Amino acid sequence: MTPGQKLYPRATVKKIVKAHSGCNISKNVDVMIFLDYMLFMQTLMKESAIEAKQGNERGITARSVRRVTGDTLAKFKG
């Protein structure tokens, strides 16, 4: 994270989630959302690296990420 960049306050994240879900939310829902997002990104990058190696690319490219995005999103749909 860069020095000038600020995070959303926890209360703001909770208000946004509650407004979009229309449900009551638990005390630490913002932490769980962040952890789920990080797990998704980690899985997406691993799958992209595998796809890039199979495609004989030098590194991870936008094309390799696009190819695995749909499958990775399907894994995290809940």
C-alpha positions in Angstrom: 0.0 0.0 0.0 1.4 3.4 -0.9 1.9 6.0 1.9 -0.8 8.4 0.7 -3.4 5.8 0.2 -6.2 5.5 2.8 -8.5 2.6 3.5 -12.2 2.9 3.9 -13.3 3.1 7.6 -14.8 -0.1 8.8 -18.1 1.6 9.5 -18.3 2.8 5.9 -17.7 -0.7 4.5 -20.4 -2.1 6.8 -22.9 0.5 5.6 -22.1 -0.2 1.9 -22.5 -4.0 2.4 -25.7 -3.6 4.4 -27.2 -1.3 1.8 -26.4 -3.7 -1.0 -27.4 -6.9 0.8 -30.5 -5.6 2.6 -29.7 -8.0 5.5 -28.4 -7.6 9.0 -24.6 -8.1 9.1 -22.4 -9.4 11.9 -19.7 -7.5 13.8 -16.7 -8.6 11.7 -18.2 -8.9 8.3 -15.8 -6.4 6.8 -12.8 -8.5 7.8 -14.4 -11.6 6.3 -15.1 -9.8 3.1 -11.5 -8.6 2.9 -10.1 -12.1 3.6 -12.4 -13.7 1.0 -11.3 -11.1 -1.6 -7.6 -11.8 -0.8 -8.2 -15.6 -1.1 -9.9 -14.9 -4.5 -7.0 -12.8 -5.8 -4.5 -15.4 -4.6 -6.4 -18.2 -6.4 -6.8 -16.0 -9.5 -3.0 -15.4 -9.7 -2.1 -19.0 -9.2 -4.5 -20.1 -11.9 -3.2 -17.4 -14.2 0.3 -18.5 -13.7 -0.6 -22.0 -14.6 -2.4 -20.8 -17.7 0.6 -18.6 -18.7 3.0 -21.6 -18.4 0.8 -23.8 -20.4 0.5 -21.1 -23.1 4.3 -20.7 -23.2 4.2 -17.1 -22.1 7.0 -15.4 -20.3 4.9 -14.1 -17.5 1.3 -13.6 -16.4 -0.5 -11.5 -19.0 -4.0 -10.0 -19.1 -5.0 -12.7 -21.6 -4.1 -15.5 -19.1 -6.0 -13.7 -16.3 -9.1 -13.3 -18.6 -9.0 -17.0 -19.5 -9.2 -18.1 -15.8 -11.5 -15.4 -14.4 -14.7 -17.1 -15.2 -13.7 -20.4 -13.6 -12.3 -18.7 -10.5 -15.4 -16.6 -10.0 -17.5 -19.8 -10.3 -15.4 -21.4 -7.5 -16.1 -18.4 -5.2 -19.8 -18.0 -6.0 -21.7 -18.7 -2.8 
